Amino acid sequence: QQQQPQPHNITPPTTIIETTRTTTATNNMTVDMKAVAADLGPGPMRFAPPADARSVEEQLASLTPKERECVDSLKAKWEKAHPDKPFSDAMYLRFARCSPGRKKFQVNT
């Protein structure tokens, strides 16, 4: 059977009405869409960090001296080369954690 095209004046549903569905994106696993929607919440707040996440200041304070030196070095090098385009401390911390190579917090990689 061929599916009939819908007239243009019919709007698709805006809420999730199915309980489960199988998708190829999840390797054919069954996904409870209502549970996913409940966990994510409405709107852009679903992308916010969890309430129990440590602040950037707490994360910086927990670094070893060598790790902190790496973050400070990245910050100093960037702000010396680009004084008009500084990043937040959160971004410098992310850059240090994501440094390429086998070890993280490597300034020279």
C-alpha positions in Angstrom: 0.0 0.0 0.0 1.1 3.5 -0.8 0.8 6.1 1.9 -1.4 9.0 0.8 0.2 12.4 1.1 -1.3 14.6 3.8 -3.0 17.9 2.8 -0.9 21.0 3.7 -3.4 22.2 6.2 -2.8 19.3 8.6 -0.1 20.0 11.2 1.9 17.1 12.6 1.6 16.3 16.3 3.9 18.3 18.5 4.0 15.8 21.4 5.4 12.3 21.5 2.5 9.9 21.4 4.3 6.6 21.0 5.6 4.7 24.0 8.4 2.8 22.2 9.9 2.7 18.8 12.8 1.0 17.2 15.4 3.1 15.4 18.5 2.3 13.5 20.4 5.1 15.3 20.3 3.0 18.4 21.3 -0.3 16.8 17.7 -1.5 16.7 17.3 -1.2 20.5 13.9 -0.3 21.9 13.8 3.2 23.1 11.1 4.5 25.6 10.5 7.9 24.0 8.3 9.1 26.9 11.1 8.3 29.4 13.7 10.1 27.2 11.5 13.1 26.9 10.9 13.1 30.7 14.7 12.9 31.3 15.6 15.6 28.9 12.9 18.0 29.8 11.4 20.7 27.6 13.3 23.2 25.6 17.0 24.2 25.8 17.3 23.4 29.5 17.8 19.7 28.5 21.3 20.8 27.5 22.2 22.4 30.8 24.7 20.8 33.1 23.4 18.5 35.8 22.5 20.3 39.1 25.2 18.4 40.9 28.0 19.3 38.5 31.1 21.0 40.0 31.6 24.6 39.1 34.6 25.6 36.9 36.3 27.1 40.0 35.9 23.8 41.9 37.3 21.9 38.9 40.3 24.2 38.6 41.0 24.0 42.3 41.0 20.2 42.1 43.7 20.1 39.4 47.2 18.9 40.2 49.9 21.6 40.1 51.1 20.3 36.7 47.6 20.3 35.3 47.0 23.8 36.5 50.3 25.0 35.0 49.1 23.6 31.7 45.8 25.5 31.9 47.5 28.7 32.9 50.1 28.3 30.1 47.4 27.8 27.5 45.6 30.8 28.7 48.7 33.0 28.8 49.8 31.9 25.3 46.4 32.5 23.8 45.8 35.9 25.4 49.2 37.0 24.4 48.6 36.2 20.8 44.9 37.2 20.8 44.4 39.9 23.5 41.1 40.9 22.0 39.6 37.4 21.9 40.0 35.8 25.4 38.2 32.6 26.3 36.5 31.7 29.6 38.4 29.6 32.1 36.0 26.8 31.3 37.2 26.8 27.7 40.9 26.8 28.7 40.2 23.8 31.0 38.4 22.0 28.2 41.3 22.7 25.8 43.8 21.3 28.3 41.7 18.2 28.9 41.3 17.6 25.2 44.9 18.1 24.2 45.9 15.6 21.5 48.1 12.6 22.3 48.1 9.8 24.8 48.4 12.1 27.9 46.0 15.0 28.7 47.2 18.4 29.9 50.1 18.6 27.5 51.0 22.1 26.6 53.3 21.2 23.7 50.8 19.0 21.8 
